[in-house]
Amino acid sequence: MPRFRWNTALCRCYTLSCPGGHRIGARAMVRLFAWALGVCLVVTGAAQAEGRYRVGYGLVFTNDIIGDGHDRWRSGSVASSRVYAPGWNGTAPARLGEMLELRFNGEIIAPDDVSTPAPGDRPFAGALSLGLHSHVARAGMEYAVGADLVVTGSQTGLDDFQGFLHDIVGGDDLSAGVRRNQVSDGFHPTAVVEAGRSFDLGGVRLRPFAEARAGIETLVRAGADITIGSL
């Protein structure tokens, strides 16, 4: 079974202010979300017109503060996906392009100390992405092939968003230097290919996988997912 690691709202351009003085709802961020919403509606309509319907949905939140209480590096993210196919019988189809997954991801990567970072620590990075991927299963193997468009920089508004959240729940403010030195504005097409195989071990499912990415990050990685119980 493929992993879908990866609600629709209409928004108007307005500004929220918090006690710390951070202002959320920048026009650039609203434009990006409006653009992503438009693409989602177009892809969803096209998928349904071709005889597909939604067979899966995923939503995952992460925050680095959960666990050891420290908020740094992979600071936080939200990932959502919609999966469309002509039907679902427990496995992905054999034909590429028959099952489509629409992915949206927002992520903040930050230095260990966002007010006075250590020399050489990673710069602050805000990233929003929208992608389309296809899942297939052949000869016991599971494959996913697709592409994402990743938007980076202050144009995402995620630096202001993190400051807004920190003013509410507590946390250090981003210094002016961290904001100036953050990853610059850009649009990064990214290709993704993944292969995996699932093994049922009683009430546990083990899925080793390998993945290659080229674009915003260029890397090859391998790992395994362990699922306990049923979804």
N, C-alpha and C positions, 0 to 999 in steps of 0.2 A: 504494500500500500504506500503511495507516495506521501511524503511529509509536506504538509501545508503550513510552513513555519509562519509563514506569513499568514445607518445608519448613514446615512447620507444627510448632510445639513446644508441649507442655504445660508450664506452669511452676507452681511453688509459691512462696509468699512466703518468701524468705530474704534474708539480707544478706551481701554481700561487703565486706570491708574491705581497704584497700590501705595501704602504708606512710605515705602522706600523710594518712591519717585520713579520707578520703572514704568514704562508705558508699553502696553501690549496692543496688538492689532494694527501694526504698521501696514501701510498700503501694499508694500511689496509682498508681505506674507499672505495677505488676503488674495492678491492676484495669483500667487502660486497655488493656493488651495482652490481658487475658482478654476484655474486651468486644469488642475488634477481632477476636480469634480467633473468638468466637461469631458475630459478624456474617458473617465470611468463610465459616464453615461453613454458615450458613443460606443465604447467597447462592449458594454453590457447589452445595448440595443442590437448591435451587430451579432453578438453571440446568440441571443434569443431568436433573432430572425433566421439564423441558420439551424434552428432546431435544438439548441442547447438550453439547458436551464441550470439554475444554481444547485450544485450537489454538495458543496462544502463551503465553510466559512471559518476563518481563523482570526483571533485577536490576541496579541501577546504584549504585555507591559513588562519592562525590566527597569530596575533602578539599582545603581551600584551601592546605595546606602543600605539596602536590604542584606543582612548577613552580619558584616563586621562593623556597620555603622559609619563607614567612611564613604564619601562621595567623591570619586576621582576616576580619571581615565575613561573607561566606558561608562559614562555618567548615567545615561538613561536612554530608553528607546521605546517606541511603540510600533508594532507591525500588524498590519491587517491584510487579509486576502479574501478574495471571492473566487471560487472554482466553478467553472461551467463545463458541462458535457452533455451529450445526448442521453446519458443514463449512468448508473453506477451499479456494478455487480460485485464490488469488493476489490477490484483491481483496475489499474489504469488501462486504457485501450492500447492496441499495438500500433496505431497510426498516429504519426506526429501531427499535431495541430487539432486533433479531435477534442482533447481535454485541455482547456485553457485556464490558467490561473492569473488573475490580476492582483498584483502586489503593491501595497503602499507601505513605506517605511519612513519614520522620522527618528533621528539619532543625534545625540550630543556626546562628543568626545572632548574631554577637558584635561588640563594638567592636574597634578596632585593637589596643588595649592592654586586656586583661581585668583587670589589677590596678590601673592608674591611668589610666582612659580620659580622653581629651581632652574639654574642654567641648563639648557639641553633637554628640559622636559618637553613633552609634546605640546603643540599649540592647540588652542581651542578650535573646535570644528563643529559646525552645525550642518546637518545634511538631511535633505528630503528626497525621496526617490519614488518613482512610479515605474512599474515593470509589467511585462507580459511574458508568461512562461508556459510551456507545454510539457505535460507528463505522459510518458509511454512506458509500457512494460513488455519486455520481450525475453523469452527463454529464461524466465525466472529473475531477470535483472530489471531494475527500475531506473529510468532516466528522466532527467528534467533539463530542458534547453530553453533559454530565453534571454531577454535583455532588459536592462533598467536604464532610465535616465535619472542621474543623480545631480541634484542642485545643491551647491555648497555656498558658504560665506554668510556675511551679514544680511544678504538679501532674503535669507530664509526667516529672519526674525527670531531664531532660536536662542541667540545670545540674550536678547531682551526677555524671552520667555523663561529662561533659566533664572535670570535675576528676579523676575516676577514671582516664580515659585519659591525661591530662597527667601524672599521677603515675607512670604506667607508661612512657610514651614520651618524657616530657620536655615541659615547657611551663609557662607561668605559671598560677597558681591564680586563680580568680575571687575578686575582693575582696568583702568584705561589702557594700560600696556597690553593686557591680555586681549582686549577687544581689538586694538590696532593690529596685533600680530596674529590674529586668527586666520585660519585657512581662507584664502581669497574667494570672491564670488566666481562661480563657474558652473558650467553644464557639462557633465561627464557621462557619455554613453558607456555602458558596461555590459559585457557579455558574460553569461554564466552557464556552465555545463556541469551536471552532477550525475553520478552513477552510484547505485547502491543495491543491496540485496537484503531481504528480510528473512529472519530465521525465527520460527515459533518454538519457544522452549517452555511448554506448558502455559502458565499464566504470564509469561514474560516474552516480549518480542525484542530481539536484537537486530539492529540494522547498521552494519558497517557501510560507510560511504566514502567517496572521494569527490572533490569538487575543484574546478578550475575557474578563476575569474580573471578578466582583463578589462581595465578601465580605471575607475576611481581607485581601486586596489587591484594589483596584478599579483596573483598568488595561486598556489596549489595547496590544498589541505586535505587531510584525511581524518576520520573520526568514526564515532559510532553513537547511535541513539538507542536508549533502552526504554521500552514502554512496559509499564507494569499495569495489568488489567486491560480493559477494553475502552475504546473511545466512543 
